[in-house]
């Protein structure tokens, strides 16, 4: 293996409808926070990856523009994209740059500004993430309809209920209302979720994550650099896993979970030499409430088919078996595609440093996990973090 | 430093107007050739990076679609983009994945299908690569006009002539006509170049690279894997360099060369422990003829201001001091954005293996260089390859 790599600085902009800033200003909010957090300045960074889907309507080529505005010109050679998993794709790229010894310090910036595009265009862009020829073109499949396919299958096979899904939204909004950076700041009740407008049954408006603007940044350093800089609170990346699956959903063969997540999790657990039972705090990619329930199972937090029970029993609450999405999740914190994965790293880093304030999960082993899905399971990333 | 990394397989599709294939079929042409060249099959590849600008009008999210068609589903977690340097951005990502020990074998696929978009839209897309707010929006700057700025400055400061620029095109077309995979198959004369239509003076139609469709693929392996597989002709990556520069061209401070190239070259030469004089064969990013002349200087093949003389004296010809763009360059081979950098790796790998047939450059040290620029110097990559 290569060098050990630690996260030494993190930043997260306020998520939401951010028409008060340009994409480069939005990126700078989290870059500045990450630099301050690490005690480094721009000149200390050897390589910068920009994670962005370059969402239509804003900038086609955001990397040099973000670099220019944030004083990072010179060190930003590429942008990466993996749909909604773009943030962890950027993190993986920065991780390997440091682990290989190419640079001592790398930065991954995730940013997308999505709200400048109207919702129907967004649905079309999302739909294009699936199989155009056989699915979008013929059936008009969009993200809610794809997740509805998974949800109905999970309900049919395992008896998962709309109420259980609603509990995921209630949890997300509860924690989101305690996180001043979250897109949604208001708690919701099970009843409100169940009564909200049906988008694609059984998925309702309040089962769905919003379309958000936001940025998040993480700084990665080698073990030597951590020592040299006398970083007091490094968070180590001990496992990484990634996988992808068919764009053509009909070919996947299973619709009660994401094979890509299962493969990525296996790879990450093996590398970190831990089991799912060791994980104390996690982010699970909850683009729709059913996704979090499937995530519990795919990541091994509970048995296959028991995801509904897991939320019902409060096992994914703060203080439960695994604290999941305690900053509000995609569902309430928001989901600016490029930023989401890095915002997950921000969240788990804060947790592992005991800096999460009134959202702090009690920790013994100090082991966290981040899980970021691209598309409807097209991509999946899992990273294991430890203090 | 991390593990040593070798290129063990390369492929290059035919470049040109490829309306006979979809983007995934186009990608497969080079993937198949690279797999055959290495003796590996899809299951042997640990990680696949897709380099593509996802050129408008074709596919928004090409990575999973390319993966699906080419039997690589599972191992394709991301797409990378660095405008016209997307190919080497993908190569760098694959290189660090192997060098870090994350995987033993990685593949970088570069693909773009550009000709489905009309030329004026292409010019607008290119223009958006510059600074939108101050340049494109006010002045309508496009790629030819940006390069014309550099060309007129080089002419004014160093006395570079239109005839010297034309010689770059003549060289490119000569070699392109000997490369059956090149977009253009016909030699041109200095007179024809000089008399061709002015696009943005002094840049004429025949000073400009075409808009092309194409793909190229390279497979990267660790030293242990090279031994295990008993690869007979590995080509080692001994130096990598990258840099970026302001999107806002007016801020750059120099318009007779690309600072990003100069920085990337310095980094790559230092890592490879060689000087420019050691380089025997190279690809230089010749989006416009002036770009190749500036490249000779920025890469240190000749002194600053002497690039025009370098081509005039035949020093960049096959058999000259440094054989440059002997497969036809962007100018005649074509320039499908995502593919170009990997096509450069294909070319130099073939040269270093003495497999370039009637385009073979005579080699003593077996040291080659690839140079890929993104935008109008927004990004630059340099890699040093050795047999």
Interface residues (C-beta under 8 A of the other chain):
Chain A: X1 X2 X3 X47 X54 X59 X60 X61 X63 X64 X65 X67 X68 X73 X74 X75 X76 X77 X78 X79 X80 X81 X82 X83 X85 X86 X89 X92 X93 X95 X96 X97 X99 X100 X101 X102 X125 X128 X129 X131 X132 X240 X242 X243 X244 X245 X246 X247 X248 X251 X260 X263 X375 X378 X379 X381
Chain B: X1 X2 X3 X47 X54 X59 X60 X61 X63 X64 X65 X67 X68 X73 X74 X75 X76 X77 X78 X79 X80 X81 X82 X83 X85 X86 X89 X92 X93 X95 X96 X97 X99 X100 X101 X102 X125 X128 X129 X131 X132 X240 X242 X243 X244 X245 X246 X247 X248 X251 X260 X263 X375 X378 X379 X381
